[in-house]
Amino acid sequence: MNQFPEQDDGSVLINGQKKYRTGFLKASWITPETRNVKFAIRRENFLSSRNNLYHYTSIGGFKGIVDSGGFWASDNRFLNDSEEMQHGAELTAEIIDYKIRRSKRSEFRSILERTREEILAPRNYGNLVACFSTARDSLEQWRGYGAAGGVCIKLGERAEGMRHVFFGPHHMLHKVFYQKRDKQVLILSIIRRYEEQYELDLISMENELHYNHDKNYFEHMVMSLSSKIVGFKNPAFKQEFESRLVIPYSFVKDYDGGLKFRVTQFGLIPYVCTGDIKGDEGLLPLEEVMIGPSPHQTLIAESVSTFLRHKGYSNTIVSLSRVPYRA
């Protein structure tokens, strides 16, 4: 029996009498209670499971993915688009300023002001990000990996016994935002969701809020906004058709072995592997592995086929890119 059954207004009764409602949790994710769920999913750019999804990587990265059973989500502070992160933070601060001027609740204005300060402040942590694309055999993507004999992994339908790659709440995939207006609408919709839940909390709890209630709103809103900013990129990159898996640091505890580090030209990069999620096992849903433009394309394809068979991926197709190789 549930010790704290939920009331009609979404609250629970503590000690049988005092109401407590956690609207900040409801605001963190789109739930069946969200008004017009389909519109919210489209507005926030959740990627439909019907989309074909690809991951471009080096031959070494491909081996690491298969060996570890997952994709590596690295700290976005060490990715190549730090300028985009600053742009996203400044744009978010502009929207928050707009909401501060229009908010009727002084308590919520205070939460917004703290959120603005945190979003703009230099950080010693980021979000953990894995990048994907909906573009197959993309010249834009091969430019980053083709010179080293890169590969493009196509994810297929997950069968029984295979590992999960995407699932809620913190393994949800989002398309990257390129247009400024789309970014503004997204930020505004997230803030509105928290504001609406805050009002419902006040009504339900009769203005007697828990001592750390506003702190919870501040922390969850910062997490929601900062994880979305990671998906903001310059319109010049729109041909990449990128989507991103964004994992906040607060979820690192859910991975066996916790945070790991890898060596790159930028130093020691923090990351988690999606294959380390606790309680998950099996093969990845690899439908196809495409070998990128290379003078040794056929030889690389044969080596990849041999490797996949050895690892148990007997049904994975190995194909060749049609993009011509240029030395």
N, C-alpha and C positions, 0 to 999 in steps of 0.2 A: 504494500500500500504506500502511495506517495505521501511522505511526511508533510510536504508543503504543496497541496493541490493548487493549481492555478485558478484564479478567479476570472470572472467574465471580462474584467478590464485588463487582464494580462498580468496582474500582480499576484503575489503569494502572501499568505498570512503567517507572520512570525509570532510564535507563542500563542497562536490562535486568535490574535486580535490586531496586531500592528501590520499594516500593508507595506509590502516592499515590491517595487517594480523595476526591472532592469531594462529600461528602454534602450540604453546604450548598446546592449547586446543585439537587440532587434534591429537597430540602425546599422550595425556593422555588416550585415548580410541581407541580400534580398530574400525575403521569406514569403510563403504563401499569403501572409497577412498584408504584404506590400500592395498598395493600390496599383492596379494595372501592371501585374508582374511581367507580362510579355513586353510591354513598352519599356519597363525599367531595365530588363535584360538587354534589349536592343540599345538603349541609351547608354548603358555602361559597357557596351562592347564585349559582352561575354561571347566567346566563340562557340558556335553551334557544333554539336558532335557530328553533324552531316558534312562539315568541311573536311576536305583532304588536308592533312597536316604533315609538314616536312621539317626536318632538322638538318641543317648544313653544318659540317664539321670537318676537321682534318682526319686523315687515316688513323693517327694516334688517338684523337678524340673518339672516333668510332670504336676502336678497340676498347677504350676505357668504358664507354657506355655499355657495351655487351658484357665485358668482364664484371662490371659492378652492378649490372641489372637496372640501370637508371640513368637519368640525365643530370648533369651537374648544374646546380643553381648557384651562381657566384655573386659575391657582393658587388652591387652596381656601382659603388664608388670607384671601382677599378676597371670599369668598362670604358669604351672609347667615347661615350656620349655624356661626360660630366657637365658639359656646357648646357645640354638639354635639361639636366636635372636642375640647374640654377634657373633656367628659363621657366620651368614648371613651378618651382617654388615661388618665384616672383609673381607669376600669373595667379597662383593660388592665393597669395597675400592680397592681391588686388580684389579678388572676389570676396575674401573674408572682410576686407575693409568695407565693401559695399553692404555686406550682411550686417556688420556691426552698426552701421548708420541706420539700418532699417529694423533691427531687432527690437521688439517691445519689452523684452525681459532683460533687466540689468544683469541677472545671474548668468543668462546665456551669453550676453555680450562679453562678460568676463571670461567665459570659457573660450569664446572666439578669439579674444585678445591673446590669451595664453597659447592657443593653437597657432596663431599667426607668428608669434615669437619663436615657437619651436620649429615650425616649418622653415623659417628663414635662417635659423641658427646653424652654424657649422656643426657637423656631426662626426662622432667617432664610430658610427655604425651606419649601415645602409639597409637595403633589402636584398634578399637572395633571389637572383633572376636567372631563368633559363629561357633561351630564345628559340622561337619556331617561325615557320612561314607557311602561308597558304599557296605559295608560288612553286610550281614544279619546274625543275631544270631552268632555273633563273640565272641569267647572265650576271645580274647584280650580285647575287649570292656567290656565284662561282668566282667572281673577282676577289673575294676574300679568302677562298679556300682552294681554288683550282690549281694554283701554281705549285702547291704541295701535294697534289693528287688527292683532292678532297672528295668527300662522299656526301650524298643526300639521302637521309633515312626517311622513308614514308611509313607513318604509323597507320596500322589497320584497325579493324574491329577487335576489341579484346574478347578472347574466348575464355571459357571456364579454365581455371588453373593458371592463367597468365597474371602477370603483375599489373597493378593499377598504375596509370601514369597521371591521369587527371581525375580529381574527385573533390567534392566540397568538404570543408569550406576553404582550405588554404592551398589546394592544388587545382584551382580554377584558372582556366586560360582566358586571357583578354587580348583582343586585337589592339595594336598600337594606335594611338591617336596622332594624326598629322595636322589637321586643321584647327586653327585657334578657336573657332566658335564651338567645335565639338568638345574641346578641352574645357572651355568655360561652362558649357551646359553640364558636363559631368561633375565638375567641382561644385557647382551650385546645387545640383540634385543631391549630392552626398550631404552637404551642409543642411539642406532642407529636411532630409530624412532624420538627422539628429535633432533638429529643432522641433519637428513634429513629435518625436518620441519624448523629448524633454517636457513638452506641454502635457502629454498624456501622463507622464510620471507625476507631475505636479497635481494634476486632477485626481489621479488614483490615490496618491499618498497624502492628499489634503495639505500640500505645501510643507509637510514634515519630512524632508529628505534625509536620507542616511548621511552620516558625517563625511564619507568619501564619495558621495554620489557625483558631484561635479568633477572630481578628479578622474573618475572612471570615464565620464563623457569626454574630457580633455584627452586622455590617453587613447581611447578608442578612435576618436575623430582624427587625431594625428596619425595613427596607424592606417586608417582607411585612406586618408588623403595622400600620405607619403607613398603608399603602395600603388596608388593610381598615377602619381607623378612619374613613376618609373616608366610608365607606358606612353609618355609624351615624347615625340620626336619631330625634328624639322621636316616640313613638307618635301624637301629635296630628297628624302629617303623613302617616299611613299611607294616606289616600285619594289621595295623589299617585301611588302605585304606581311609585315612582321606581327607576330603574336607573342605574348610573354606570360610565363608562369612566374608569379611574384610571391615569394615566401618570406614573411616577416621573421625577424630574429627570434621573436617570442615563441615560434613553433619549433626551434632547433631541438628542443627536448624530446620531440616526437620521433627523432631519427636515431637509430642505433649508432653509437660512436660519436654522436653530437656533431659539432662543427669540425670540419677538416680544412687543410690548407694545401694548396698546390703552388708550384713555382712557375712564374711567368716573367716576362720582361719588366712587368710592373711590380715585382716583388713576390711576397707570399700572400696569395689570394684566398680569403675565406670562402668556403662553399659547403653545401650539403648535397648528397646524392639522393635523388628521388627513390632509388632502389633500396635505401636504408630505412625507409619508413617502417616503423615497428609492426610486425605481424604480417608483412606482405612478402610473397615469394613467387617464383615461377619465371618463365621466359617473358620478354617484352613482346608486345604486339607489333613486330617488325614485318610489314607487308612487302617492302621493297627496299633495296639498297642500290642507289644509282652512283656510278663512278664518274667523277667529274672530268673535265677536259684535262688531258695529260698526254705526254708523248709515250707513256707506258700504260695507257688506259686498259688495254686488254689483259696485260700481265697483272695489273692491280686487281682487276675483276676476278681473275682466277684465284688469286690469293685470298680475296674476300670470301669467295664461294667456299673455299676449303676451310677457312676459319669459321664461317657460319655453320657448316655441316658439323664440324668438331664441337661446336657449342650447343648443338641440338636444334638449330634453326633450319630444318630440312625443307620447309615450305616457303622460305623467304626468297623472293625473286632478286637476282642481281642483274642490273641493266647498265647501259652506257649512256652518258649524256650526249645529246645531239648538238650541243654548242661546240663549234669548231675550236680546236686548241690553237693558241697563238703564243709563241715563245716570247 
